[in-house]
Amino acid sequence: MKSLPLTDATRRLGAPITWDHEKDGVCHTLEILDHDGFMISAWQPSPAELKRLAEGKPIFLHIQGSVHPVVSLTVGE
């Protein structure tokens, strides 16, 4: 999936300080909107991902670390 720019973004998050682009891969800037205690970002599935979703494949949420924060997935405009 590819992150999308937000016209009403309140912040832009970059790579963590300890991120090594050569070892860990490219970490792009993520635009977020702070709203009601959540950081909201927008994502667009690729054509291949849309095909897998249409076939009923699940969406997996990956979170780095060992403590699971409150999260939410929605479909929006």
N, C-alpha and C positions, 0 to 999 in steps of 0.2 A: 504494500500500500504506500501511497505517497501522501505526505502531509500537504495541506492546502493553505494558502495565505488567508488571513482573516482581515476584513476591512475594519473590524472593531477590536482588534487585538489590543490587549493592555500590556503585554510583555512578550519578549522573544527570548527563548531559552537556548543557550548554546551547549556545547559539549561540556561534560564535567571536567574539572581541573585535571583529574587523573587520567582522562581519556587519551589513549595513544592511537592516533589515526592510522598509523602504519600497522600496529598490532590488532587494534579493535575494529578497524574499518572507519568509513566516513560517518561522522555524526553531524547531521545537518541542523540548522537553526529551526526551532519549532515555535511557531506563533501560537500564543494562547490568549484566551479571554478569561479573566477572573470573574466568576459569577456564583454567588450564593455558596461560597466556601469550596467551589470546584475550580480546577484549571481545565478549561475546555479547549480542545484542539479539533481540527477537521481533517478527515482522511478520505482519500478517493481510492477505491479498489481498482486494480489493473483489470484489463479485459480477461486475463486468465483467472484472476481471483473472482471476478463476477461470474464466470462460468462455473467455478467450483461452488460458489454460494448458491447458484441456481440449481446445482446438483444436490443441494442439501448439506454441503460440507459445513462444519462449524467454524466460528471465528474464535481464535485463541488470543487471550490477553497475556502478554509477557511483562512481568514486573521484576526488576532487578532488586535483590535484597532478600531478607528473610522475614520481614513483617509486611503483611498484606494491607495496604491502605483501602479506604472506601473508594470504590470505582463505580462507574456507570457507563453503559454503552447505549447510544440512541441513534436513530436515523432522523436526519433533519434536512432542512432546506439549504 
